[in-house]
Amino acid sequence: MLKKVLKKQNEKVAAFTLIETLVALLVVSLMGMVLYFSFFVSVKSVNSSNKNISIQIERLNIDRKLRNSIESVKVPFWIKEYDYSFSQNHLLLSWINGIEEKQNINFSENVVLDSCMPILSKEDRIIGFEIKFSIKNNQFTTKALFASYSYGEKEC
């Protein structure tokens, strides 16, 4: 009987050694760290993309607002000097749809108008504007021309 017990102890038992177990734990933990890091990077990229998309949507809305306003200007041909002004958050235009009244175009606090340069014709008349503006420290430029120069009404 004693021989049987000693014989069982000498037989190889199918099991993992301590070193094999530690290596397996190390491999699993390294894979977990790689997965965590890649998940963290992908979430950060998605958040950055969402921020850029919102800035671009706001830029497109401002660009459309500027173009619609500037393209509605119709200056009579006898007006040599076009009256306009701009500040950080608004642009003041005159002769909207051929009417001499001035129109103030306001922008949100996120938008800063950096410059408003007139686009000149060959005769040195203002025919449009090149407007540079910033949204959250991102610079953008819009160029737009007036709708036309009004030649007045013709009496028949």
Sine and cosine of phi, psi and omega as CSV:
sin_phi,cos_phi,sin_psi,cos_psi,sin_omega,cos_omega
0.00,0.00,-0.65,0.76,0.04,-1.00
-0.89,0.45,-0.57,0.82,0.03,-1.00
-0.91,0.42,-0.59,0.80,0.01,-1.00
-0.91,0.42,-0.67,0.74,0.00,-1.00
-0.91,0.41,-0.69,0.72,0.02,-1.00
-0.91,0.41,-0.58,0.82,0.01,-1.00
-0.91,0.41,-0.63,0.77,0.02,-1.00
-0.92,0.40,-0.61,0.79,-0.01,-1.00
-0.93,0.37,-0.52,0.86,-0.02,-1.00
-0.98,0.21,-0.35,0.94,0.01,-1.00
-0.94,0.35,0.57,-0.82,0.01,-1.00
-0.97,0.25,0.73,-0.68,0.06,-1.00
-0.98,-0.19,0.71,-0.70,0.00,-1.00
-0.97,0.24,0.97,-0.25,-0.01,-1.00
-0.40,-0.92,0.28,-0.96,0.04,-1.00
-1.00,0.07,0.56,-0.83,0.08,-1.00
-0.99,0.10,0.19,-0.98,0.00,-1.00
-0.88,0.47,-0.65,0.76,-0.02,-1.00
-0.92,0.39,-0.67,0.74,0.04,-1.00
-0.88,0.48,-0.66,0.75,0.01,-1.00
-0.91,0.42,-0.69,0.72,0.00,-1.00
-0.91,0.42,-0.64,0.76,0.03,-1.00
-0.90,0.44,-0.67,0.74,0.02,-1.00
-0.89,0.45,-0.68,0.74,0.05,-1.00
-0.90,0.44,-0.62,0.78,0.03,-1.00
-0.91,0.43,-0.71,0.71,0.02,-1.00
-0.89,0.46,-0.70,0.71,0.01,-1.00
-0.90,0.44,-0.66,0.75,0.00,-1.00
-0.93,0.37,-0.61,0.79,0.06,-1.00
-0.90,0.44,-0.66,0.75,0.05,-1.00
-0.89,0.45,-0.64,0.77,0.05,-1.00
-0.89,0.45,-0.65,0.76,0.02,-1.00
-0.91,0.41,-0.66,0.75,0.02,-1.00
-0.89,0.45,-0.69,0.72,0.02,-1.00
-0.90,0.44,-0.66,0.75,0.01,-1.00
-0.89,0.45,-0.70,0.71,-0.01,-1.00
-0.90,0.43,-0.70,0.72,0.00,-1.00
-0.92,0.40,-0.59,0.81,0.08,-1.00
-0.90,0.43,-0.68,0.74,0.01,-1.00
-0.88,0.47,-0.69,0.72,0.00,-1.00
-0.91,0.41,-0.66,0.75,-0.01,-1.00
-0.92,0.39,-0.62,0.79,0.05,-1.00
-0.91,0.41,-0.66,0.76,0.03,-1.00
-0.89,0.45,-0.64,0.77,0.03,-1.00
-0.91,0.41,-0.65,0.76,0.02,-1.00
-0.90,0.44,-0.69,0.72,0.02,-1.00
-0.89,0.45,-0.65,0.76,0.03,-1.00
-0.91,0.42,-0.66,0.75,0.03,-1.00
-0.89,0.45,-0.67,0.74,0.03,-1.00
-0.89,0.46,-0.63,0.77,0.02,-1.00
-0.90,0.43,-0.70,0.71,0.02,-1.00
-0.90,0.43,-0.61,0.79,0.01,-1.00
-0.90,0.43,-0.67,0.74,0.00,-1.00
-0.91,0.41,-0.60,0.80,0.05,-1.00
-0.91,0.41,-0.67,0.74,0.00,-1.00
-0.92,0.39,-0.61,0.80,0.06,-1.00
-0.90,0.44,-0.69,0.73,0.03,-1.00
-0.90,0.43,-0.63,0.78,0.03,-1.00
-0.88,0.47,-0.69,0.72,0.01,-1.00
-0.90,0.43,-0.63,0.78,0.03,-1.00
-0.90,0.43,-0.66,0.75,0.02,-1.00
-0.93,0.37,-0.67,0.74,0.03,-1.00
-0.86,0.51,-0.69,0.72,0.02,-1.00
-0.90,0.43,-0.66,0.75,0.01,-1.00
-0.89,0.46,-0.70,0.71,0.02,-1.00
-0.90,0.44,-0.74,0.68,-0.03,-1.00
-0.89,0.46,-0.70,0.72,0.01,-1.00
-0.88,0.48,-0.65,0.76,-0.01,-1.00
-0.94,0.35,-0.73,0.68,-0.05,-1.00
-0.94,0.35,-0.62,0.79,-0.02,-1.00
-0.95,0.30,-0.20,0.98,0.05,-1.00
-1.00,0.01,-0.03,1.00,0.01,-1.00
-0.98,0.22,0.79,-0.61,0.08,-1.00
-0.77,-0.64,0.98,-0.22,-0.06,-1.00
-1.00,-0.03,0.76,-0.64,0.07,-1.00
-0.89,0.46,0.50,-0.87,-0.09,-1.00
-0.91,0.42,-0.40,0.91,-0.04,-1.00
-0.99,0.13,-0.16,0.99,0.04,-1.00
-0.99,0.12,0.89,-0.45,-0.03,-1.00
-1.00,0.00,-0.62,0.78,-0.04,-1.00
-0.95,-0.31,0.85,-0.52,0.03,-1.00
-1.00,-0.01,0.75,-0.66,-0.06,-1.00
-0.99,-0.11,0.87,-0.50,0.06,-1.00
-0.50,-0.87,0.29,-0.96,0.11,-0.99
-0.40,-0.91,0.34,-0.94,0.06,-1.00
-0.54,-0.84,0.44,-0.90,0.13,-0.99
-0.68,-0.73,-0.25,-0.97,-0.12,-0.99
-0.86,0.52,-0.63,0.78,-0.11,-0.99
-0.84,-0.54,0.13,0.99,0.03,-1.00
-0.50,-0.87,0.35,-0.94,0.02,-1.00
-0.77,-0.63,0.76,-0.65,-0.02,-1.00
-0.94,-0.33,0.89,-0.46,0.00,-1.00
-0.88,-0.47,0.45,-0.89,0.09,-1.00
-0.84,-0.54,0.14,-0.99,0.00,-1.00
0.86,0.51,0.70,0.72,0.08,-1.00
-0.96,0.27,0.82,-0.57,-0.04,-1.00
0.81,0.58,0.55,0.83,0.07,-1.00
0.99,0.15,0.09,1.00,0.01,-1.00
-0.98,-0.22,0.68,-0.73,-0.13,-0.99
-0.93,0.36,-0.27,0.96,-0.05,-1.00
-0.87,0.50,0.46,-0.89,-0.02,-1.00
-1.00,-0.09,0.54,-0.84,0.03,-1.00
-0.82,-0.57,0.75,-0.66,0.00,-1.00
-0.99,-0.15,0.83,-0.55,0.03,-1.00
-0.96,-0.27,0.90,-0.43,-0.04,-1.00
-0.98,-0.19,0.50,-0.86,0.02,-1.00
-0.83,-0.56,0.30,-0.95,0.00,-1.00
-0.94,0.35,0.14,-0.99,-0.02,-1.00
-0.93,0.37,-0.37,0.93,0.00,-1.00
-0.95,0.31,-0.34,0.94,-0.09,-1.00
-0.99,-0.17,0.73,-0.68,0.06,-1.00
-0.81,-0.58,0.87,-0.50,0.08,-1.00
-0.98,0.18,0.91,-0.43,-0.04,-1.00
-1.00,0.10,-0.68,0.73,0.01,-1.00
-0.43,-0.90,0.40,-0.92,0.05,-1.00
-0.66,-0.75,0.99,-0.10,-0.05,-1.00
-0.99,-0.17,0.76,-0.65,0.04,-1.00
-0.95,0.32,0.58,-0.81,0.16,-0.99
-0.99,-0.12,0.82,-0.57,-0.12,-0.99
-0.97,-0.25,0.53,-0.85,0.09,-1.00
-1.00,0.08,-0.04,-1.00,0.04,-1.00
-0.90,0.43,-0.46,0.89,0.00,-1.00
-1.00,-0.01,0.25,0.97,-0.02,-1.00
0.87,0.49,0.60,0.80,0.12,-0.99
-0.98,-0.22,0.57,-0.82,0.05,-1.00
-0.96,0.27,0.83,-0.56,0.01,-1.00
-0.88,-0.47,0.02,1.00,0.02,-1.00
0.13,-0.99,-0.16,-0.99,-0.03,-1.00
-0.68,-0.73,0.51,-0.86,0.22,-0.98
-0.93,-0.38,0.92,-0.39,-0.10,-1.00
-0.92,-0.39,0.81,-0.59,0.08,-1.00
-0.96,-0.27,0.76,-0.64,0.00,-1.00
-0.65,-0.76,0.32,-0.95,-0.02,-1.00
-0.84,-0.55,0.61,-0.79,0.14,-0.99
-0.78,-0.63,0.91,-0.41,0.01,-1.00
0.76,0.65,0.79,0.61,0.04,-1.00
0.91,0.43,0.32,0.95,0.12,-0.99
-0.95,-0.31,0.82,-0.57,-0.07,-1.00
-1.00,0.01,0.67,-0.74,0.04,-1.00
-0.67,-0.74,0.38,-0.93,0.01,-1.00
-0.73,-0.68,0.68,-0.74,0.09,-1.00
-0.80,-0.60,0.75,-0.66,0.10,-1.00
-0.90,-0.45,0.77,-0.64,0.00,-1.00
-0.58,-0.82,0.60,-0.80,0.02,-1.00
-0.97,-0.25,0.44,-0.90,0.09,-1.00
-0.89,0.46,0.37,-0.93,0.02,-1.00
-0.88,0.47,-0.76,0.65,0.00,-1.00
-0.10,-1.00,0.13,-0.99,0.21,-0.98
-0.99,-0.14,0.78,-0.62,0.01,-1.00
-0.97,0.24,0.68,-0.73,0.05,-1.00
-0.98,-0.22,0.27,0.96,0.05,-1.00
0.98,0.20,0.12,-0.99,0.01,-1.00
-1.00,-0.01,0.63,-0.78,-0.01,-1.00
-0.98,-0.20,0.80,-0.60,0.01,-1.00
-1.00,0.07,0.71,-0.70,0.03,-1.00
-0.97,-0.23,0.00,0.00,0.00,0.00
